[in-house]
């Protein structure tokens, strides 16, 4: 389903409810996919290769393998966290230390 248009004045509580609903829908889709993958595993066919469709806006359809979509979800979250850290650095001159490799190399 396309993401719903949300008014700029949408409260954090409403956004949290929408996020939970989206998260729960993703869990259902993934659970169904896991069942299909288990059923198909005898033939060596992975549901991760199944093509899924996204409809980001009316009249626009994007098709991706499910596995690529799941991988993109992980990377997309990292991208948004990096954007948030960059905004904090621009506003305050500092930001939280979220870089794991930097954290490992530099003692506290």
RAVEN-V401440 format. One record per pair of residues at least 4 apart in sequence whose C-alpha atoms are under 8 Angstrom apart, sorted by the first residue. I is the first residue (numbers start at 1). J is the second residue. If there is no record, write none. Layout:
# RAVEN-V401440
((I/J) (I/J))
This chain:
# RAVEN-V401440
((1/54) (1/55) (1/56) (2/54) (2/55) (2/56) (2/57) (3/56) (6/10) (10/14) (10/15) (11/15) (12/16) (13/17) (14/18) (15/19) (16/20) (17/21) (18/22) (19/23) (20/24) (21/25) (22/26) (23/27) (24/28) (25/29) (26/30) (27/31) (28/32) (29/33) (30/34) (31/35) (32/36) (33/37) (33/47) (34/38) (34/47) (35/39) (36/40) (36/47) (37/41) (37/45) (37/46) (37/47) (37/48) (38/42) (40/44) (40/45) (40/46) (40/47) (41/45) (41/46) (46/50) (47/66) (47/67) (48/65) (48/66) (48/67) (48/68) (49/65) (49/66) (49/67) (50/65) (50/66) (51/63) (51/64) (51/65) (51/66) (52/63) (52/64) (52/65) (52/66) (53/61) (53/62) (53/63) (53/64) (54/61) (54/62) (54/63) (55/59) (55/60) (55/61) (55/62) (56/60) (56/61) (56/62) (57/61) (64/68) (64/69) (65/69) (66/70) (67/71) (68/72) (69/73) (70/74) (71/75) (72/76) (73/77) (74/78) (75/79) (76/80) (77/81) (78/82) (79/83) (80/84) (81/85) (82/86) (83/87) (84/88) (85/89) (85/95) (85/96) (86/90) (86/95) (87/91) (88/92) (88/93) (88/94) (88/95) (89/93) (89/94) (89/95) (90/94) (97/103) (98/103) (99/103) (100/104) (101/105) (102/106) (103/107) (103/108))
